[in-house]
Amino acid sequence: MLYLVPTPIGNLEDITLRALRVLREVGLILAEDTRTSRKLLAHYQIDTPLRSYHAHNEHAVTVALAEQMEGGATIALISDAGTPGISDPGFLLVRECVQRGIRVECLPGATAFVPALVASGLPCDKFHFEGFLPHKKGRHGRLEYLAALPVTFVLYESPYRLLKCLQQLAETCGPDRKACVARELSKIYEELRTDTLEALIEYYSIPARVKGEIVIVVDGKK
Ligand code: SAM
């Protein structure tokens, strides 16, 4: 069978007891970056064999991995941080397993968008998860689509594009739309700032304030 195992998005304590047990018990762990994951596994004294599974090899190795599982292997998939398959590799392998009738279990656990959404103070009863916007082609079209949504939406963005992204959101959603920038979740310098897009643009115009990993949560169209 295949286990999808969430790993911490910053704070190493954010891993469940079941996740640690599964990672110890499986025959093989597939990891996005084996160097990153080796550090996490060493921290918990887990010495299960590791193999890399990432955006550049997933198409080539998915079928062979599924065949291994059909032959009786139990495999866990992890990503560098958070839940595999959420803006990370995982979908192709899960789809292959589901099509072949291989059992798939995703453990509940860390992911960046849930704490950002829930602590933003914006409605979280209904929401749209967008993940990363395309950098160039198609970006404007997605922004127009998102601006018209009547529910809160969630984006992943790099610190290098935060200011530009906030400016583009203000252009499409209007400067008075409320949003939240959630930075460095679960880490020492965690910061959540909810305000109008205009005020967020002003605040994050100071480059020293834009550091680390970022989730943007935007209020829906009223
Ligand atoms: N699989 C992950 C998940 O479940 O959330 C997402 C992986 S995606 C490649 C990485 C992006 O997630 C970052 O660029 C950032 O937008 C967001 N992210 C990850 N860790 C974060 C953190 N500690 N604080 C804020 N955002 C974070």
Residues whose N, C-alpha, C, O or C-beta is under 5 A from the ligand:
A	BS01	SAM	I9 G10 A81 G82 T83 P84 I86 S87 D88 A110 T111 A112 F113 Y156 E157 A182 R183 E184 L185 E213 I214 V215
